[in-house]
Amino acid sequence: MNAENTVTKGESKIPRAVAGVFLLLGTAFLIALFGLFAYFLGSRAYYFEQAFPGVHIRGVDLGGMDHEEIVAALQENLTYPLTGTIVLSDGEQMWTATPVELGAFMDFNIMAQQAIAVGRSGNVVDRLLMQIESWYGSHHLPAVVVFDHIIGNHYLHNLGLEIDQPTVEATIKLRGTDVDTTAGQVGRALNIAATLETLEAPIAAMIDAEIPLIIDESPPSVLDASSTAEKADRLLSEPIKLTADGFEGISLSPEDVASLLRFELIDGTPTGTYDISMDPVGLRALLEPVGPDLERKAANARFIFNDDTGELDLLEPAVIGRTLILEETIDALNESIETGEHKFALVFEIDPPEVGDDATAAGLGISEPVSVVSSYFNGSSSERIQNIQTASSAFHGLLIPPGGSLSMAEVLGDISLDNGYAEALIIYGDKTIKGVGGGVCQVSTTLFRTAFFGGLKIEERHPHAYRVGYYEQGPGSPGPGLDATVFVPVVDFIFTNDTPNWLLSETYIYGTQLLWKFYSTSDDRVVDWSRQISKKVDAPKPLYKENPDLDKGELNQIDYEADGMDVVVYRVVTLEDAVLHEDIIKTHYLPWQEIWEFGPGTELPDDVEVEES
């Protein structure tokens, strides 16, 4: 019984000890808490409206200072806006400014308020912890730097007045034949907003700095026109010669070239430049008038057939046709400016002839004469003979291709004094008068008969108004109904070479004989022809006219009598059993009166008709 009691008493002493410890700890905590509370209340009372110890701004200890003292202390120590250095640079140019000039200043009142607010904001625990931190350590606040962009903008604006410059295009112009240029200029504008942004960091950190100014550049389209000026100078250094084969050329003086030069800005190039060219309108006006003179119609080589060798002998070389191409010439001329050339070949469209100088008789299918005809012109005036010679020579050595047609008017071209013709008698309406080219119908009649008897296809033929004695002269004359007149360009004679081979025309004059030959290779066609004459009418009595320009007793015959009649010529051309052509050629000849002129006082035959004056 006693032993059990002893054990029980020993176990009860442990909880009491633990309880004592907890009591002591609780008491100590309460005392510490009371002490902290007392410190909190005491320090707040002691540092009323003052910064707690340990509060710093940029290394300045502000503990125990009131608002005014803090402001004074900071003003004395934080002098960066007044003493800092900001160097603004633009290449090698530099401008030095203090931060305050750029709009930076310290807000000392705000910093004083923030310093005093340390340990006095937040809940009780936060305040206590902040007081302890500043007491035992330190509490560093940042400086409050204000950057007024309005002031900075004003400063940079004034700086921009020194930096900014407009964009200027390089120019090039002509003064006579002198080339004047002015250099371009890159536009520059100070980017104030961007520059202010770059100033933010060093000013906020209160450090000195060199800040490159932000400059916006606007380059001109052309900065330098000197290379174009050099080309223009070269071009104007001497005349430009426009040449062509067989053409004396066109010479453009430097003054002429200067009047044509144009300078045009080339877009889309990195550096920009001016294109130099000659005015297409001016060049066109210069070249268009000479275009027809430069034009050449392609012409086959002309030959005569050598009866001894059976080969062709070259009579006239072939002519390569050409036509001036204005636009390509202008383009090529402007392209040549780059090379500085002063001699330039005009550009032509080339039309090569069908038959060149190297053609052979075998190659053209020519081996023999296929039609030979002569006509005679006894009694012709020298002017008429001249015209016969001039017109017939146009057909000498001429080649007509298989299936090709020959127009006499086209071959003869302009019948004029300039082209070697003379004035002689011609039939004009119902009269025989003097006109340029009288006698050409001797040629057309002979050509018609050569084609007729050669069995070729007749496309167009016109008869004379009356029978002309020349065309019924000489041996082998076929008589009336086989003449042909031409009056270029209205009345023509045309035939077609409807054979498989080329046809070579040769013409010869022997005294008063016109000999016409066609050479080819016969396809054995046969020509049958006949004639029917009807309605013959006698020529009127001769008519005499007085001409005061003639002397007494002088007579001059100006027209010749001819009986009228209707003639129908029939022609059938066959090849083997096939009829190639079946022609009916009708001619109505008017009766024609013989006319004489006489001088005043001339005695005339009896019973003649005299025209009343």
GIRA-V302804 format. One record per residue. N is the residue number from 1. PHI is phi in degrees with one decimal (* if undefined). PSI is psi in whole degrees, -180 to 180 (* if undefined). D_FIRST is the distance of its C-alpha to the first C-alpha in Angstrom with 2 decimals. Layout:
N_PHI_PSI_D_FIRST + N_PHI_PSI_D_FIRST
This chain:
1_*_-45_0.00 + 2_-73.1_-35_3.83 + 3_-63.9_-41_5.45 + 4_-62.3_-41_5.53 + 5_-63.2_-38_6.72 + 6_-64.1_-44_9.12 + 7_-62.8_-41_10.55 + 8_-63.7_-42_11.30 + 9_-66.3_-38_13.11 + 10_-64.0_-38_15.15 + 11_-70.0_-27_16.57 + 12_-78.7_-16_17.88 + 13_-73.6_-26_20.25 + 14_-69.4_-48_22.69 + 15_-62.1_-31_23.99 + 16_-68.8_-38_24.75 + 17_-66.4_-45_26.88 + 18_-59.6_-41_28.78 + 19_-64.8_-35_29.43 + 20_-66.0_-41_30.82 + 21_-62.5_-46_33.18 + 22_-62.4_-34_34.49 + 23_-67.6_-42_34.99 + 24_-64.2_-45_36.99 + 25_-61.7_-42_39.05 + 26_-62.7_-40_39.82 + 27_-65.6_-43_40.87 + 28_-62.9_-41_43.09 + 29_-62.4_-42_44.66 + 30_-66.1_-38_45.44 + 31_-65.7_-44_46.92 + 32_-63.2_-43_48.99 + 33_-61.9_-41_50.06 + 34_-63.3_-40_51.05 + 35_-64.2_-43_52.89 + 36_-63.7_-41_54.73 + 37_-65.1_-40_55.61 + 38_-64.2_-40_56.76 + 39_-64.4_-45_58.79 + 40_-57.9_-47_60.22 + 41_-71.9_-36_61.25 + 42_-70.7_-45_62.34 + 43_-66.1_-37_64.45 + 44_-64.3_-38_66.10 + 45_-72.0_-38_66.94 + 46_-71.2_-42_68.09 + 47_-101.3_40_70.14 + 48_-60.0_122_71.47 + 49_60.0_30_74.47 + 50_-130.2_157_74.25 + 51_-74.5_138_73.34 + 52_-65.4_156_69.90 + 53_-59.0_147_69.85 + 54_89.8_-3_70.36 + 55_-83.2_125_72.73 + 56_-128.9_150_75.82 + 57_-132.3_117_79.00 + 58_51.9_41_81.09 + 59_84.5_-2_79.54 + 60_-92.6_120_80.10 + 61_-78.3_123_76.97 + 62_-111.6_6_76.86 + 63_-59.8_133_73.55 + 64_78.9_4_73.87 + 65_-97.4_142_77.37 + 66_-86.4_-175_78.47 + 67_-58.2_-51_80.89 + 68_-65.5_-39_84.08 + 69_-65.7_-39_82.74 + 70_-63.1_-46_81.65 + 71_-59.0_-45_85.08 + 72_-63.1_-43_86.79 + 73_-65.1_-43_84.65 + 74_-68.5_-40_85.25 + 75_-61.5_-35_88.96 + 76_-73.3_-34_89.22 + 77_-99.9_-34_87.41 + 78_-98.2_86_88.08 + 79_-107.6_15_91.87 + 80_-52.8_-46_92.27 + 81_-58.4_-30_94.51 + 82_-93.9_-32_96.90 + 83_-109.1_-10_96.68 + 84_-69.2_164_95.86 + 85_-130.2_123_98.62 + 86_-117.2_118_99.41 + 87_-99.6_121_102.36 + 88_-101.3_128_104.05 + 89_-124.5_148_106.28 + 90_-139.5_91_109.04 + 91_66.6_-125_110.29 + 92_-87.0_-9_111.65 + 93_-84.5_139_111.66 + 94_-138.2_146_108.69 + 95_-130.1_133_107.72 + 96_-106.3_132_104.98 + 97_-137.7_151_103.04 + 98_-84.7_155_100.01 + 99_-57.1_-35_97.23 + 100_-66.8_-31_98.04 + 101_-66.3_-28_101.63 + 102_-88.1_-2_100.25 + 103_105.8_12_98.09 + 104_-95.1_135_94.76 + 105_-150.7_161_92.94 + 106_-94.7_136_89.40 + 107_-96.2_84_87.67 + 108_-64.0_-36_86.08 + 109_-62.6_-44_84.92 + 110_-64.4_-42_82.94 + 111_-64.8_-39_81.40 + 112_-62.4_-43_80.48 + 113_-61.9_-43_78.86 + 114_-65.7_-38_76.92 + 115_-65.3_-45_75.76 + 116_-69.2_-27_74.48 + 117_-76.3_-13_72.83 + 118_-64.7_125_70.53 + 119_83.4_2_66.94 + 120_-124.1_15_68.20 + 121_-129.2_155_68.46 + 122_90.8_-169_65.94 + 123_-79.1_179_62.44 + 124_-61.3_-44_60.20 + 125_-63.4_-46_58.48 + 126_-57.7_-44_61.89 + 127_-63.5_-45_63.29 + 128_-62.1_-46_60.37 + 129_-63.2_-38_60.53 + 130_-68.2_-38_64.30 + 131_-65.4_-42_63.99 + 132_-64.5_-43_61.49 + 133_-59.8_-47_63.76 + 134_-70.0_-30_66.79 + 135_-71.3_-50_64.92 + 136_-87.8_-23_63.42 + 137_-124.1_-121_66.09 + 138_-159.5_154_69.30 + 139_-122.5_112_70.57 + 140_-100.5_125_74.08 + 141_-103.9_147_76.27 + 142_-75.9_153_79.51 + 143_-73.5_148_82.82 + 144_-101.4_104_84.53 + 145_-106.7_126_88.06 + 146_-103.4_130_90.38 + 147_-113.7_103_93.36 + 148_-84.9_107_96.02 + 149_-67.6_-24_98.19 + 150_-64.4_-44_100.89 + 151_-67.5_-43_101.57 + 152_-62.6_-39_101.28 + 153_-61.6_-42_103.64 + 154_-63.9_-42_106.18 + 155_-63.9_-46_106.02 + 156_-70.2_-30_106.40 + 157_-61.6_-45_109.17 + 158_-63.7_-36_111.21 + 159_-66.5_-37_110.46 + 160_-63.2_-26_111.68 + 161_-63.6_-27_115.04 + 162_-85.2_-29_115.54 + 163_-95.8_-43_114.17 + 164_-62.7_141_115.25 + 165_-149.4_147_118.56 + 166_-76.3_160_120.31 + 167_-77.0_130_121.02 + 168_-126.2_127_124.66 + 169_-79.2_140_126.53 + 170_-66.2_143_128.88 + 171_-120.8_154_132.46 + 172_-142.7_133_135.59 + 173_-153.0_163_139.05 + 174_-104.1_139_142.68 + 175_-123.9_92_145.18 + 176_70.2_-119_148.39 + 177_-106.6_9_147.72 + 178_-93.1_141_145.09 + 179_-104.4_120_141.43 + 180_-108.6_137_139.13 + 181_-132.1_154_135.33 + 182_-128.2_142_132.46 + 183_-73.9_151_128.97 + 184_-84.4_174_126.06 + 185_-140.7_135_122.86 + 186_-76.1_126_119.22 + 187_-70.6_139_117.75 + 188_-134.2_137_114.60 + 189_-141.3_125_112.22 + 190_-65.3_123_109.09 + 191_-86.1_95_106.14 + 192_-65.3_-46_104.45 + 193_-60.7_-45_101.49 + 194_-67.2_-38_100.60 + 195_-66.1_-40_101.06 + 196_-60.1_-38_98.75 + 197_-64.1_-39_96.05 + 198_-69.3_-21_96.34 + 199_-81.8_-17_95.95 + 200_-56.8_-50_92.63 + 201_-64.7_-52_90.46 + 202_-64.6_-35_91.80 + 203_-68.7_-43_91.90 + 204_-64.0_-35_88.35 + 205_-84.6_-4_87.25 + 206_53.6_52_89.40 + 207_-125.8_154_91.15 + 208_-74.5_150_94.77 + 209_-159.5_154_96.45 + 210_-106.0_122_99.77 + 211_-115.8_116_100.20 + 212_-67.6_131_103.07 + 213_-68.8_144_104.71 + 214_-88.0_113_104.70 + 215_-114.2_127_108.39 + 216_-90.9_124_109.65 + 217_-107.8_142_112.89 + 218_-129.9_94_115.56 + 219_-68.4_152_118.21 + 220_-74.0_164_121.74 + 221_-61.8_-38_123.20 + 222_-130.7_118_125.59 + 223_-90.9_-33_124.71 + 224_-140.8_120_127.69 + 225_-104.0_15_131.09 + 226_-66.2_-36_132.78 + 227_-65.7_-39_132.86 + 228_-66.2_-38_134.65 + 229_-62.5_-38_137.02 + 230_-64.0_-41_137.87 + 231_-62.9_-43_138.80 + 232_-63.7_-41_140.94 + 233_-61.3_-43_142.66 + 234_-62.7_-42_143.48 + 235_-64.9_-34_144.79 + 236_-91.7_6_147.02 + 237_-75.9_-22_148.33 + 238_-159.5_166_151.32 + 239_-63.2_155_152.93 + 240_-103.9_131_151.42 + 241_-109.9_122_153.83 + 242_-98.6_120_153.39 + 243_-121.3_160_155.35 + 244_-159.2_154_156.48 + 245_-60.8_128_158.92 + 246_75.0_18_162.44 + 247_-131.3_133_161.38 + 248_-66.8_-16_162.20 + 249_94.4_167_158.73 + 250_-117.2_127_157.25 + 251_-106.1_124_156.53 + 252_-104.3_116_153.91 + 253_-69.2_162_154.26 + 254_-54.3_-34_151.16 + 255_-67.6_-39_152.00 + 256_-63.1_-45_152.13 + 257_-63.4_-42_148.80 + 258_-60.1_-37_147.22 + 259_-69.2_-19_148.32 + 260_-97.5_-17_146.54 + 261_-68.2_141_143.29 + 262_-134.2_141_140.08 + 263_-114.5_126_136.59 + 264_-132.7_134_133.70 + 265_-66.4_131_129.96 + 266_-93.5_117_128.19 + 267_-83.5_158_124.89 + 268_81.4_11_121.87 + 269_-103.0_146_122.28 + 270_-60.5_-44_119.49 + 271_-92.7_-26_121.74 + 272_80.6_137_124.36 + 273_-159.8_172_128.08 + 274_-104.2_138_131.45 + 275_-91.3_135_133.59 + 276_-107.3_131_137.26 + 277_-152.9_168_139.82 + 278_-101.3_140_143.32 + 279_-57.1_118_143.76 + 280_-60.1_-37_144.32 + 281_-64.4_-45_146.50 + 282_-64.4_-42_148.74 + 283_-65.1_-39_148.99 + 284_-63.7_-43_149.80 + 285_-63.8_-30_152.59 + 286_-76.4_-39_153.91 + 287_-91.0_-29_153.83 + 288_-56.8_-44_154.78 + 289_-63.4_-30_158.45 + 290_-90.8_-9_158.93 + 291_-54.7_-49_157.08 + 292_-62.5_-34_160.21 + 293_-69.4_-29_162.20 + 294_-83.0_-18_159.55 + 295_-69.7_140_159.33 + 296_-127.2_132_161.02 + 297_-86.4_133_161.72 + 298_-59.9_136_161.12 + 299_-137.2_134_164.43 + 300_-65.9_155_165.18 + 301_-60.9_150_167.23 + 302_-108.7_143_170.94 + 303_-135.8_164_173.09 + 304_-122.6_149_176.58 + 305_-87.0_127_177.25 + 306_-87.9_106_179.13 + 307_-64.2_-24_181.63 + 308_-78.5_-42_182.32 + 309_-97.4_-18_178.74 + 310_73.2_16_177.13 + 311_-114.1_172_174.40 + 312_-94.3_134_173.34 + 313_-103.8_128_174.41 + 314_-66.1_127_172.10 + 315_-101.5_-49_173.94 + 316_-139.0_135_171.15 + 317_-67.5_158_167.51 + 318_-65.8_155_164.78 + 319_-114.2_124_163.14 + 320_-80.9_122_159.36 + 321_-71.2_150_158.52 + 322_-153.2_149_156.14 + 323_-135.2_128_154.77 + 324_-63.5_128_153.06 + 325_-100.4_102_149.41 + 326_-59.8_-53_148.80 + 327_-64.3_-42_145.04 + 328_-68.2_-36_144.34 + 329_-63.0_-45_146.79 + 330_-63.8_-45_145.03 + 331_-63.0_-46_141.58 + 332_-66.1_-36_142.74 + 333_-64.0_-42_144.50 + 334_-70.1_-34_141.34 + 335_-66.5_-32_139.31 + 336_-72.2_-13_141.82 + 337_-60.5_-34_141.05 + 338_-60.6_-32_137.95 + 339_-89.7_-10_140.18 + 340_74.1_20_142.64 + 341_-71.0_147_145.60 + 342_-117.7_1_148.90 + 343_-124.9_124_150.83 + 344_-135.5_131_149.65 + 345_-87.6_129_151.05 + 346_-63.6_153_151.22 + 347_-99.9_129_149.32 + 348_-123.9_152_151.37 + 349_-87.4_124_150.83 + 350_-95.3_134_152.88 + 351_-123.1_96_155.06 + 352_-69.8_146_156.54 + 353_-70.7_160_159.93 + 354_-75.6_-33_160.27 + 355_-120.8_119_162.99 + 356_-93.2_-177_162.70 + 357_-66.6_-21_165.26 + 358_-93.3_12_164.48 + 359_-64.7_151_165.45 + 360_-119.7_158_167.82 + 361_-60.9_-44_170.55 + 362_-63.9_-40_168.85 + 363_-65.9_-29_165.52 + 364_-96.7_-5_167.16 + 365_74.7_36_169.38 + 366_-111.7_124_172.63 + 367_-143.6_-12_175.48 + 368_-163.5_162_178.76 + 369_-74.1_136_180.63 + 370_-115.4_-13_180.01 + 371_-160.1_128_182.14 + 372_-133.2_123_184.94 + 373_-137.5_145_186.88 + 374_-125.0_150_189.35 + 375_-133.5_164_190.72 + 376_-129.8_152_193.52 + 377_-139.1_48_194.14 + 378_-58.6_139_197.74 + 379_86.5_2_198.95 + 380_-72.6_147_195.48 + 381_-69.8_163_195.21 + 382_-62.8_-33_193.44 + 383_-67.5_-41_190.59 + 384_-66.6_-40_190.19 + 385_-63.8_-41_190.24 + 386_-58.2_-42_187.58 + 387_-68.5_-37_185.36 + 388_-64.3_-44_185.92 + 389_-63.4_-45_184.97 + 390_-64.4_-47_181.88 + 391_-69.2_-43_180.59 + 392_-68.2_-29_181.31 + 393_-65.8_-23_179.61 + 394_-65.7_-19_176.32 + 395_-105.8_-1_176.40 + 396_-77.0_122_177.49 + 397_82.4_6_174.84 + 398_-75.6_138_172.55 + 399_-108.4_135_170.20 + 400_-115.9_122_169.29 + 401_-72.9_161_166.28 + 402_-58.2_129_166.32 + 403_81.4_-4_165.67 + 404_-87.7_150_166.13 + 405_-106.5_147_168.47 + 406_-113.1_121_170.82 + 407_-101.1_121_171.54 + 408_-64.8_-39_174.65 + 409_-62.6_-37_173.59 + 410_-69.0_-40_170.25 + 411_-68.2_-42_171.91 + 412_-71.1_-38_174.54 + 413_68.4_-144_172.21 + 414_-77.1_118_173.84 + 415_-90.2_102_177.63 + 416_-145.7_167_178.55 + 417_-60.8_-36_180.76 + 418_-63.7_-26_177.70 + 419_-97.7_18_177.21 + 420_96.1_7_180.75 + 421_-94.1_159_182.62 + 422_-122.7_170_185.90 + 423_-84.4_130_187.65 + 424_-150.2_177_189.99 + 425_-69.4_135_191.20 + 426_-134.6_157_188.59 + 427_-88.2_122_188.78 + 428_-130.7_105_186.99 + 429_66.9_-123_187.24 + 430_-104.1_24_190.93 + 431_-133.3_158_192.13 + 432_-107.2_118_192.49 + 433_-132.5_170_191.30 + 434_-81.9_135_190.19 + 435_-156.7_161_186.48 + 436_-68.9_127_184.08 + 437_98.6_8_183.83 + 438_-56.1_127_187.11 + 439_111.5_-13_187.59 + 440_-62.8_-28_183.93 + 441_-70.5_-19_184.98 + 442_-62.0_-37_187.13 + 443_-72.9_-45_183.82 + 444_-64.9_-37_182.00 + 445_-65.7_-41_184.96 + 446_-67.2_-41_185.04 + 447_-64.2_-42_181.27 + 448_-59.8_-46_181.50 + 449_-65.8_-36_184.25 + 450_-65.5_-41_182.36 + 451_-69.8_-39_179.31 + 452_-61.8_-52_181.58 + 453_-78.4_-14_183.46 + 454_-83.5_-2_180.31 + 455_76.0_20_178.94 + 456_-85.8_161_175.94 + 457_-76.5_125_174.29 + 458_-91.6_121_175.84 + 459_-95.5_-39_173.25 + 460_-151.5_130_175.29 + 461_-149.8_138_179.00 + 462_-127.4_134_181.26 + 463_-84.3_167_185.10 + 464_-77.4_164_187.46 + 465_-71.7_-29_189.26 + 466_-142.7_167_192.61 + 467_-70.3_130_193.99 + 468_-105.8_124_193.85 + 469_-59.9_-32_196.68 + 470_-57.1_-34_194.57 + 471_-83.9_-2_192.46 + 472_-119.1_16_195.52 + 473_-85.9_163_197.10 + 474_77.1_169_197.52 + 475_-69.4_142_197.51 + 476_76.9_11_194.96 + 477_-66.8_132_194.21 + 478_-76.5_-6_192.68 + 479_85.4_-168_194.45 + 480_-68.0_158_193.09 + 481_95.5_-6_189.72 + 482_-125.8_43_187.69 + 483_-108.5_164_187.04 + 484_-147.4_134_183.73 + 485_-109.7_153_183.09 + 486_-133.3_146_180.02 + 487_-141.7_90_179.26 + 488_-64.2_133_175.95 + 489_-102.1_12_173.44 + 490_-81.9_-48_174.75 + 491_-108.5_129_176.91 + 492_-131.2_163_175.69 + 493_-122.1_128_176.57 + 494_-135.2_136_173.68 + 495_-136.6_164_173.62 + 496_-120.9_136_170.90 + 497_-82.2_94_170.83 + 498_-96.1_33_169.89 + 499_-104.4_167_170.35 + 500_-80.4_-3_167.59 + 501_-121.6_163_168.69 + 502_-66.8_153_168.98 + 503_-118.1_126_172.31 + 504_-106.5_126_174.01 + 505_-100.8_133_176.55 + 506_-130.9_136_179.38 + 507_-126.1_140_182.12 + 508_-139.2_145_185.34 + 509_-117.7_123_188.34 + 510_-120.1_102_191.70 + 511_63.7_-112_194.34 + 512_-110.3_27_194.25 + 513_-112.2_133_192.23 + 514_-106.9_115_188.50 + 515_-105.8_128_187.10 + 516_-120.8_131_183.68 + 517_-124.9_137_181.84 + 518_-110.4_125_178.69 + 519_-108.4_140_177.14 + 520_-168.5_-149_174.54 + 521_-127.0_122_174.56 + 522_-63.1_139_176.51 + 523_-101.5_15_174.72 + 524_68.8_27_178.18 + 525_-71.8_151_178.25 + 526_-120.6_134_181.75 + 527_-110.5_123_183.22 + 528_-116.8_133_185.98 + 529_-144.1_159_187.46 + 530_-151.5_169_190.36 + 531_-139.8_147_191.74 + 532_-128.7_125_193.44 + 533_-112.4_137_195.50 + 534_-150.2_169_196.61 + 535_54.4_54_197.75 + 536_-72.3_138_199.82 + 537_-132.5_129_200.91 + 538_-68.3_152_203.49 + 539_-69.5_147_202.53 + 540_-64.1_165_203.81 + 541_-63.0_151_206.80 + 542_-60.0_150_206.02 + 543_-117.1_135_204.97 + 544_-114.2_134_206.15 + 545_-124.1_135_204.27 + 546_-78.3_134_205.60 + 547_-125.1_110_203.43 + 548_-63.6_-14_204.47 + 549_-80.9_-11_202.78 + 550_-94.7_153_205.33 + 551_-79.4_163_208.81 + 552_-61.9_131_212.00 + 553_86.6_-4_212.77 + 554_-90.8_129_209.21 + 555_-117.6_143_207.53 + 556_-140.7_116_203.88 + 557_-82.8_125_202.50 + 558_-114.1_-8_198.95 + 559_-150.6_157_198.51 + 560_-124.3_144_199.93 + 561_-73.4_149_201.20 + 562_-153.1_135_199.38 + 563_-73.4_146_200.07 + 564_-84.8_155_197.32 + 565_-171.8_165_195.94 + 566_-108.2_134_192.92 + 567_-127.0_133_191.56 + 568_-121.9_122_188.97 + 569_-107.3_132_187.69 + 570_-110.5_135_185.93 + 571_-136.8_133_183.66 + 572_-125.7_125_181.82 + 573_-112.2_124_179.54 + 574_-123.2_151_178.49 + 575_-129.7_111_176.36 + 576_57.2_-117_177.24 + 577_-102.3_4_177.28 + 578_-100.5_141_175.04 + 579_-88.0_118_176.30 + 580_-85.2_-45_174.47 + 581_-141.0_142_176.35 + 582_-135.4_104_178.92 + 583_-113.2_145_180.27 + 584_-125.4_113_182.78 + 585_-111.3_112_183.71 + 586_-103.8_140_185.79 + 587_-138.0_132_187.80 + 588_-114.2_110_189.96 + 589_-95.7_129_192.41 + 590_-79.6_148_194.10 + 591_-67.4_138_197.79 + 592_-123.7_137_197.92 + 593_-91.7_138_200.60 + 594_-77.2_133_202.25 + 595_-128.4_136_202.06 + 596_-124.2_148_204.09 + 597_-109.3_145_203.97 + 598_-137.7_154_207.17 + 599_-79.6_154_208.20 + 600_-56.0_135_210.20 + 601_86.2_2_213.91 + 602_-74.1_136_213.45 + 603_-81.3_125_216.07 + 604_-105.2_159_214.32 + 605_-63.0_160_215.67 + 606_-71.9_156_217.26 + 607_57.1_46_215.31 + 608_-116.8_156_211.80 + 609_-88.5_126_208.98 + 610_-115.6_130_208.23 + 611_-71.7_128_205.09 + 612_-73.8_137_205.96 + 613_-84.4_*_204.51
